[in-house]
C-alpha cells in the first residue's frame, strides 16, 4: 500500500524558533500533498494544498508567511512554521495521493509540535 | 459548501456489542472514504466507496454507500477494544479534478470497553 512518511514525529522548541516538518511519499509519486492541523479530539483542518513545482494554495485564514510550504520534488513536501509561538502548538499531519480521480489520500503519522 | 455530518459524536460500548455510525450530507459525493485514527497517529484509510448502494466488508466492519451517494454508514460487529479510535469520513470537494482536496466530517470517537 501507499506509504507516507512524516518527520519528525515530535518537536519541542522555544518560542521564536522556526521548525521544518518533512512529508515524503515512499512508494509513489505525489504531485499533490496536503497539510492539515488537528486540535485535540477534533477533526482535521486543511491548511494548504502543496503542488509540486508551483506555489501552495492556502485555505482562508491560514497565514502563508507563517506556514511556508515547499514541494521540492514528486516525493517531498516541507512545512516550515516560522517564528513559532505557543499558539502554534498543535498536531500537524500531511497526506498525499496518487494522481487520478477518486484516489484516496494516505496520511503520515503526524508531527506533535510543542512551543514553550 | 459540502458538509459531512457524522453521528453520533461519541460512543462508548462494551466489547462484543454491535454498532452503526453514520456520515450524512445534503450533497452528492463521487466517493466517500472512511479513516480510523488513533491518538498521536495519522488517519489510516479503511475503505473507499464509489458506487451508490455499494457495500464493502473489512473483517467485522461493513461499509455502505447510500443509493444517492449522499450518505454512508459503518457497522461494526462484535466490537473489540482494538476498534477504539476516531472514525472520520471524508469526500472529495466538488468541481475539483484529480488529487482533490477532501472535506472531513467532525469524526466519531468510539471507545470499546473490555
Interface residues (C-beta under 8 A of the other chain):
Chain A: X4 X6 X31 X32 X34 X41 X42 X43 X44 X46 X49 X91 X93 X95 X97 X99 X100 X101 X102 X103 X104 X105 X106 X107 X108 X109 X110 X112
Chain B: X30 X31 X33 X35 X40 X41 X42 X43 X44 X45 X48 X50 X86 X88 X90 X92 X97 X98 X99 X100 X101 X102 X104 X105 X106 X107 X109
